[in-house]
Amino acid sequence: MAAAAWGQAQGAPSAQIDKLVLPKDTEVRTGGSRMIEIDGGYHVWTKKVGDAPIKLLPNARAWISEKGSHGAMYDDQLPYFTELLTFLKSA
């Protein structure tokens, strides 16, 4: 996937036509992000910003919706909010 930018067309000042400007090479640009594997074989994109050491979240935990949807907040509301409130009260 190549990065692209919109730019104004070169030429006469009256030319108000926008054109898509693509890079001339085929290199994939990730902006310093990389894909890592986390528990359960899931792959996520991550990017470290700054020089500070990575901190672990001491009371972090995971909950998986029975409906298996990334939109559980909408698709599986009762169990989602029950678990969310339990987590917030334990913090």
Short mmCIF file of the C-alpha atoms (twelve columns), coordinates in Angstrom:
data_MODEL
# 
_entry.id   MODEL 
# 
loop_
_atom_site.group_PDB 
_atom_site.id 
_atom_site.type_symbol 
_atom_site.label_atom_id 
_atom_site.label_alt_id 
_atom_site.label_comp_id 
_atom_site.label_asym_id 
_atom_site.label_seq_id 
_atom_site.Cartn_x 
_atom_site.Cartn_y 
_atom_site.Cartn_z 
_atom_site.pdbx_PDB_model_num 
ATOM 1  C CA . MET A 1  0.000   0.000   0.000   1 
ATOM 2  C CA . ALA A 2  1.574   3.266   -1.043  1 
ATOM 3  C CA . ALA A 3  1.183   6.576   0.710   1 
ATOM 4  C CA . ALA A 4  -0.476  9.242   -1.361  1 
ATOM 5  C CA . ALA A 5  -1.037  12.949  -1.050  1 
ATOM 6  C CA . TRP A 6  -3.350  15.407  -2.677  1 
ATOM 7  C CA . GLY A 7  -1.695  18.363  -4.275  1 
ATOM 8  C CA . GLN A 8  -2.672  21.205  -6.527  1 
ATOM 9  C CA . ALA A 9  -1.839  20.753  -10.187 1 
ATOM 10 C CA . GLN A 10 1.186   22.658  -11.458 1 
ATOM 11 C CA . GLY A 11 0.682   25.138  -14.228 1 
ATOM 12 C CA . ALA A 12 -1.241  28.296  -14.772 1 
ATOM 13 C CA . PRO A 13 -2.577  30.035  -11.640 1 
ATOM 14 C CA . SER A 14 -6.070  29.516  -12.994 1 
ATOM 15 C CA . ALA A 15 -5.647  25.716  -12.886 1 
ATOM 16 C CA . GLN A 16 -7.651  24.803  -9.761  1 
ATOM 17 C CA . ILE A 17 -7.654  21.063  -10.487 1 
ATOM 18 C CA . ASP A 18 -6.480  18.742  -7.705  1 
ATOM 19 C CA . LYS A 19 -4.558  15.632  -8.635  1 
ATOM 20 C CA . LEU A 20 -3.408  12.565  -6.733  1 
ATOM 21 C CA . VAL A 21 0.365   12.505  -6.205  1 
ATOM 22 C CA . LEU A 22 1.764   8.976   -5.736  1 
ATOM 23 C CA . PRO A 23 5.343   8.030   -4.775  1 
ATOM 24 C CA . LYS A 24 7.515   6.840   -7.630  1 
ATOM 25 C CA . ASP A 25 8.725   3.675   -5.845  1 
ATOM 26 C CA . THR A 26 6.816   0.635   -4.545  1 
ATOM 27 C CA . GLU A 27 8.182   0.701   -0.986  1 
ATOM 28 C CA . VAL A 28 5.598   0.124   1.766   1 
ATOM 29 C CA . ARG A 29 5.657   2.926   4.324   1 
ATOM 30 C CA . THR A 30 4.557   2.087   7.858   1 
ATOM 31 C CA . GLY A 31 5.636   5.257   9.656   1 
ATOM 32 C CA . GLY A 32 7.704   3.253   12.144  1 
ATOM 33 C CA . SER A 33 4.848   0.918   13.100  1 
ATOM 34 C CA . ARG A 34 5.365   -2.827  13.150  1 
ATOM 35 C CA . MET A 35 3.135   -5.867  13.502  1 
ATOM 36 C CA . ILE A 36 3.599   -8.027  16.587  1 
ATOM 37 C CA . GLU A 37 1.928   -11.228 17.784  1 
ATOM 38 C CA . ILE A 38 0.183   -11.193 21.155  1 
ATOM 39 C CA . ASP A 39 -1.318  -14.016 23.230  1 
ATOM 40 C CA . GLY A 40 -3.757  -16.199 21.353  1 
ATOM 41 C CA . GLY A 41 -2.038  -15.758 18.000  1 
ATOM 42 C CA . TYR A 42 -3.513  -12.318 17.337  1 
ATOM 43 C CA . HIS A 43 -1.504  -9.835  15.289  1 
ATOM 44 C CA . VAL A 44 -1.662  -6.115  16.057  1 
ATOM 45 C CA . TRP A 45 0.108   -3.020  14.767  1 
ATOM 46 C CA . THR A 46 2.111   -1.070  17.337  1 
ATOM 47 C CA . LYS A 47 4.449   1.898   17.427  1 
ATOM 48 C CA . LYS A 48 6.722   2.953   20.265  1 
ATOM 49 C CA . VAL A 49 6.859   6.701   20.755  1 
ATOM 50 C CA . GLY A 50 9.634   8.234   22.850  1 
ATOM 51 C CA . ASP A 51 12.440  6.659   24.868  1 
ATOM 52 C CA . ALA A 52 10.531  5.753   28.036  1 
ATOM 53 C CA . PRO A 53 10.404  2.072   29.010  1 
ATOM 54 C CA . ILE A 54 7.211   0.199   28.187  1 
ATOM 55 C CA . LYS A 55 4.887   -0.004  31.204  1 
ATOM 56 C CA . LEU A 56 2.623   -2.959  31.889  1 
ATOM 57 C CA . LEU A 57 -0.952  -2.391  32.948  1 
ATOM 58 C CA . PRO A 58 -1.142  -4.022  36.396  1 
ATOM 59 C CA . ASN A 59 -4.861  -4.847  36.434  1 
ATOM 60 C CA . ALA A 60 -5.405  -5.385  32.697  1 
ATOM 61 C CA . ARG A 61 -7.560  -8.267  31.535  1 
ATOM 62 C CA . ALA A 62 -9.366  -9.440  28.444  1 
ATOM 63 C CA . TRP A 63 -12.998 -10.299 27.805  1 
ATOM 64 C CA . ILE A 64 -14.228 -12.076 24.680  1 
ATOM 65 C CA . SER A 65 -17.803 -11.663 23.557  1 
ATOM 66 C CA . GLU A 66 -19.763 -14.883 22.995  1 
ATOM 67 C CA . LYS A 67 -20.883 -13.363 19.716  1 
ATOM 68 C CA . GLY A 68 -17.226 -12.881 18.783  1 
ATOM 69 C CA . SER A 69 -17.691 -9.375  17.466  1 
ATOM 70 C CA . HIS A 70 -15.289 -6.457  17.643  1 
ATOM 71 C CA . GLY A 71 -18.460 -4.389  17.939  1 
ATOM 72 C CA . ALA A 72 -19.573 -6.075  21.192  1 
ATOM 73 C CA . MET A 73 -20.404 -2.668  22.648  1 
ATOM 74 C CA . TYR A 74 -23.253 -2.573  20.136  1 
ATOM 75 C CA . ASP A 75 -23.885 -6.263  19.348  1 
ATOM 76 C CA . ASP A 76 -23.663 -7.810  22.822  1 
ATOM 77 C CA . GLN A 77 -24.449 -4.894  25.135  1 
ATOM 78 C CA . LEU A 78 -25.544 -6.535  28.393  1 
ATOM 79 C CA . PRO A 79 -22.478 -8.784  28.843  1 
ATOM 80 C CA . TYR A 80 -20.149 -6.065  27.505  1 
ATOM 81 C CA . PHE A 81 -21.270 -3.381  29.944  1 
ATOM 82 C CA . THR A 82 -21.524 -5.873  32.828  1 
ATOM 83 C CA . GLU A 83 -17.861 -6.790  32.295  1 
ATOM 84 C CA . LEU A 84 -16.844 -3.161  31.744  1 
ATOM 85 C CA . LEU A 85 -18.461 -2.037  35.003  1 
ATOM 86 C CA . THR A 86 -16.883 -4.958  36.895  1 
ATOM 87 C CA . PHE A 87 -13.485 -3.927  35.529  1 
ATOM 88 C CA . LEU A 88 -13.966 -0.233  36.378  1 
ATOM 89 C CA . LYS A 89 -15.068 -1.039  39.940  1 
ATOM 90 C CA . SER A 90 -11.972 -3.205  40.480  1 
ATOM 91 C CA . ALA A 91 -9.553  -0.428  39.467  1 
# 
